[in-house]
Amino acid sequence: MDPILDKDAAKEQIKVILEKYDETVKEGRVGRYNEEMTKKDFVLPLFDALGWNTVDSREVSAEERVSKQRVDYGFRINGIPKFFLETKSLKENLTIASLLTKLLIMHGIRVALGQFSLILKG
């Protein structure tokens, strides 16, 4: 990760990404975006703007294995994993519950979801 990040340049890059997203929505193209297009057009440029070197697999690795599952990216600083990212296409309807369920299952925790509650069983 680039420790010398120009905040104004980062803000401008993020603004461009958000404008591109707005255009995509206005033009009705969200439904055409698959996961790879979403990564290429929005996810990787966002992390580039935030100072991550997305072309260096020592810093941002693709198809990272986590608890016998794969996530799209692993982010490291000095070789130490800081977080993992699972990406979905723009057209996918995501809920917090569905994302949380996948995360918990990846870590071997069985989950029962009710309409307003989450019950974790170890």
ABEGO torsion letter per residue (X at the ends): XBABBBAAAAAAAAAAAAAAAAAAAAAGAAAABBAAAAAAAAAAAAAAAAGBBAABAAABBBGBBBGGBBBABBBBBGGBBABBBBBBBAABBBBAAAAAAAAAAAAGBBBBBBAABBBBBX
